[in-house]
Amino acid sequence: MKDVLRVGIVIADEDEYAPLRSNATELCAERSDFYKREGHKFSFEKNSKKVVVHTILSGIGMVNAAAAATYLASEGSDIILNSGLSGGISGIKRGELMVGTEYIEHDFDLTPLGYPLCKKPLQNYIYKADDRLLEIIEKLYPEIKKGVAVSGDSFISDASKKEFLKKEFSAMSCDMESAAVAYVCELADIGFASIRRISDDAGDDAAESYSNMNSLREEMLIELLIKLTKSFLDFGIFWE
């Protein structure tokens, strides 16, 4: 039985990270940066068990997110979480929460070489969330929606592209980080889940809708992550 559970959290955007920074004193968090990227460490304890959380402000995009996740994996993270705002593709509305069940890099393209879109030679290309995490997240947030999250290095603000992602991947949401973190976690055999709040509908007015919500620096997602990581103290499946 282990007595310490290590949880890494990757957050891409400054406005999404700001509420955590604001709560650093309350959390007794210490700065723990990843090279030039800001990070914080804090912990929760109960009945001789301890959850150590390391958050990193990775920067936006797939490479930034994968780099941060790789660092957290090298530190010995047992679980890595990702959170942020996403565009809604299908079956979800602005302001609602969703957790990805599968993660796909929608802009990976070797079709000129005869591969199906997004297929990576000699490896899996659809990364799955950890079933244990999905179960806990659903218990804590029964209203949360589950679906496919697609990621790529582009902000989706086009109705035709949105329709393509819906038809091609049955996507519920789109973002610029979650699939990259999911890949690192699959490679390192680390439990992963990404919880997202929908900021826009990925259509023609997506940029304005996203900017309006992001600038509010709302604490919802940070509060959710704190509650989730605290809850790990009560689930024996992570302490075997």
N, C-alpha and C positions, 0 to 999 in steps of 0.2 A: 504493500500500500504506500503510495506517495503522500507527502504532506505539503507539497508546493505545486501549484498549477500555474503555468506561465501562459499568459494571454497577450498576444500582439494585436494592435489595432492600427489599421492604415486609413488615414483620412486625407483626402487629396487637396482640398481647397482651404485657403486661409479663413474665409468666412464660416466654413463648416467647422473648422478647428477652434475658432475664437472662443466659443462658449466653454470648451474644456479648459483653455488657458485661464479664463475668468474664474473657474472653479478650482484652480490649482491649490490655493491655500486651504480650502475646505477639504480637499482630498489628501492633503499633506503630500502633494506631488512634488517631485524633484525633477529638474531639467535633466534629460538624458538624450542628447541629440544624436542623430545619425549623420555623420559628416557635417554638411552645412544645413541639414534639415532639422527643424525643431522637433524635440520629443520630450515626453514626460513619463515618469514612472511613479506608480502608487500601488497600494495593496489593500486587501481586505482579509481579515482573519476571523476564524470561528472554530471553536472546538479543536484546537491544535492544527487546523488546516489554514493554508494561506494561498490566496490568489494574487499573483504579481502581474500587474498590467503595465505594458509599455506601449504608449501611443506615439505615432509618428505622423507629422504633417509632411506627406510625401511629395506634394506637388501634383499638378494635374497631368494625366496621361498614362498610357500603358507602361512605358519604360520606367517612369518615376515610381509607379505603384509596385512594379515587379522588383525594382531595386530595394525598396523599403521592406517588402515582404521577405526577400531573400536575407536581408540583414536580420530581421526578426526570427526567421527560421534558424539562422546560424547561432543566435542567442539561446536556442533551445525551446522556442515557443511550442506549447502543446496544442494551442488553438490560435488561429489568426482570424480576426474579424475585419470587415470593411464596412464603411458607412458613408452616406452622402446623399446628394440630390440626384435624381434621374429623370429622364424623359419618359412619359407614359406612351406605350405603343398600343396595347389592347387590354381590355378587361380591367382597367384601373383608371382612377380619376386623380386630378391634381389635388395634392394634400394627403392622399392615402399612403399607407405604408405597405411595402412588399419585401419579401425575402426571396432571393433567388434559389431555385431548386437545381437549375443547370446554368452554366455560364459558357458563352461562345464568343470568340473573337470574330465579329462579323466582317471585318475588313481584311482578313487574311485571305489572300487570293493567289493560288497557283493554277488557276483554270487554264492558262496558256500551255501548261505542261501536262494537261489531261487530268488533273485532280478536281474533284468536286469542290465547290466553294467552301472555304474555311478548313478543308481537310489538310492536316499536317502529315507529311510522310513518316511512316513508322512510329506514330504515336497517336494517342487519343487526342481529340480536339474538342470534346464536350466534357467540361469539368463539372462535377457534381458537389453540391453542398453536403456537409456531414449530417447524416440522419439524426444523430443525437442532438445536434444543435437545432435542427429544424423542429424537433419535438419540444425542446425547451422553449424556443422562441414562440411557438404556437400556444404553449401553456401560459406564458406571460402576456402574450398579446393575441387573444383569440380572433381579433378583427383583422389581423394582418393577412395580406394576400400572398399567395405563392405562385411563382411562375418562372419562365425562362428570362434570364437577363443577358442581353448582348452588349458587347463592349467594342470600342474602336477608337482610334485617334482622330475623331472628328465629332463635332457637336451637331446632332441631328436636328435640323429645323426646316425640313422639307417634307411635304405631305406624301409625295411619291416614294421617297426613301423610307418613310415610316410604313407605308403600305407594303413595301418590299420586305422589310424586316418582319412584319406581321406574317406575311405569307410564307416566306422562306424558312423562318425559324420558330414560328408561333411565339414570338417574343412578347413579353409583358412590359419590359422596360429596356431602356438603353442608357449606357453610361460610358465613361472613359477609363475605368480602372478595374472593375470587379473580376473580369475574366483573367486579367494578368495576375492578380493575386491568387485566384483560384488555381491557375496553372502551377505557380510556385508551390502551393500547398499540396497539390496532387503529387508533384515531383518529390517533395520532402515527406510525404505521408503525414500531413498535419490537417486536423479538422478545420474546415472553413465554412463561413457563411457571410453573406453580404446583405445588410438591411438598408433599404433605400426609401426615401420619401420622394414622391412624385412632385416635381416642380413645374412641369409643363407637359404639353401633349405632343412634343417633337414635331409639331407642324410649323406653319409659316411664322407664327408669333412666338415660337419657343424661346428665342433669345430674350425677349422682353419679359416673359413670364418667369423664366429662370432667374434673371437678374433681380427682379423684384423680390422673389422669395429668398434668394441667397443673401441679399443685402440686409435682410432682417436679423441675420445671425441668431436664428431661433435655437433654443436649447433642447428641443424635442429629441433629436437623435443622440445627442450626448447623454441626456438623462436616461434614454433607453439603453445605451451601451453600459452605463454605470450600473443600472438595475440588473442587466443581463449578466455582467461579469460577477456581481455580488451573488447572484443566484447560483452560480457554479459551486459555491460552498455547500449547497444543499443537495447536489446530485451526485450520488455515489459512483455513477458510471465513469466520471472523470478521475477518480482517485484509486482505481484498481491497479 
